[in-house]
């Protein structure tokens, strides 16, 4: 039961501009990663493997940087008191997932490089 003195009734949570920015960065990371993946797929038919490697590196770099940014901004937005948390939480989760994917992509490249040199 809530009363008129309840904090939920007297002070609604403010919007979180930082949470919104973090979410926009996370969505941008997804969109840029998708565009670069589709570009890579279109280039595969050309047989130019160097350019495929360039697109792969760009995708990993862009996803990693934007994923890291979304995660950091999302965590900061979650730590701010008195602000809304859903967008910040979504941005943190999405950013961390993107960052994990980018790190996995880098690790894959390292493992392939080591295994081919053996």
DOKOLVO-918007 format. One record per residue (C-alpha): x, y, z. Coordinates in steps of 0.05 Angstrom, whole numbers, plus 32768, in hexadecimal, padded with zeros to 4 digits. Each point is the difference from the previous one (the first is absolute). Example, Ala and Ser with C-alpha at 12.3 -4.5 7.8 and 13.67 -1.06 7.14 Angstrom:
2
80F67FA6809C;801B80457FF3;
This chain:
118
800080008000;801B80447FEE;7FF480418024;800280487FE9;804580068021;801C7FC77FD6;803D80137FD6;7FE17FDC7FC4;7FC780328000;802480408012;803F7FFB7FD6;7FF97FDB7FBE;80417FEA7FE0;801E80307FCE;80107FEC7FB9;80477FEA7FF5;802080247FC6;80407FD9800A;7FD97FBE7FFE;7FE180177FBE;804580127FE3;801B7FBC8016;7FC57FDD7FDF;800A80277FBF;804A7FEE8000;7FED7FB6800A;7FCD80027FC7;803380237FD3;80317FC8800F;7FCD7FCC7FEA;7FEF80277FC0;8049800D7FED;80127FB7800D;7FC67FE97FD5;8012802F7FC7;80497FEA8001;7FEB7FB68003;7FD380097FC3;803880267FDC;802F7FC68010;7FCE7FCF7FE3;7FFA80287FC0;804C80037FF8;800A7FB5800A;7FEC7FF37FB7;8039802C7FE8;80357FD0801C;8028803B801B;80117FE48044;8029803C8016;7FC4802E7FFC;7FD67FCD8025;803480018037;7FFD804C8002;7FB47FFF8008;80057FCB8035;803380298027;7FD5803F7FF9;7FC37FDB8019;80257FE5803C;801F80438010;7FC080287FF8;7FD77FCE8027;80337FFC8038;8007804B8008;7FB5800D7FFD;7FF17FC4802C;803280188034;7FE380467FFD;7FB97FE88008;80147FD4803B;802680378024;7FCA80347FF5;7FCA7FCF8014;80237FEE8041;800A80498011;7FB7800E7FF1;7FEC7FC6802D;8029801D8039;7FDF80447FFC;7FCC80088037;7FBA80177FF3;80007FF17FB5;7FDA7FCD7FD7;80267FBE7FF7;7FE07FD77FC7;8026801F7FC5;804180008027;7FF77FB68011;7FEF7FEE7FB8;803C80277FE7;802F7FDF8032;7FE87FBB7FEE;8001800D7FB5;804480238004;801E7FC78029;7FE67FCD7FCE;801C80267FC5;804380098024;80027FB5800F;7FF37FF17FB7;8038802F7FEA;80317FE18032;7FEC7FBA7FE7;800E80177FB9;804580188014;800E7FBF8025;7FEA7FD87FC4;803280257FD4;80387FF38032;7FEF7FB68005;7FFD7FF87FB4;804380267FFA;80217FD38033;7FE47FBF7FE4;801680107FB9;804780108017;80097FBD8022;
